Amino acid sequence: MTTTVRLPLRVEQALATYCVEAKRTKSEVIVELLEQRFMGTQTGRTPYELAQEAGFIGCVGGNSAGKPPGGGTKERVTAAIRKKHSR
């Protein structure tokens, strides 16, 4: 069955970008999302888990102590001030 849907430009652009990155057609993506919505085949993942998978939550690479290479912000600022005002 053919159905026509008008999408806001931002949604259409996001869909197109996703389809290129995922190497999937718009139809495949739309059908999958509609099936999830209406057939109850939700992923079961929480918004937190989805954000973590997408890379929005988590640690940016650092050393084993959990600090970025070269010390933390406080240490870098202190070193920069000392360097600027040293005699």
Summary of the structure (lengths in Angstrom):
residues: 87
radius of gyration: 23.1
end to end distance: 78.9
largest distance: 78.9
contacts: 137
relative contact order: 0.05
helix: 55%
strand: 0%
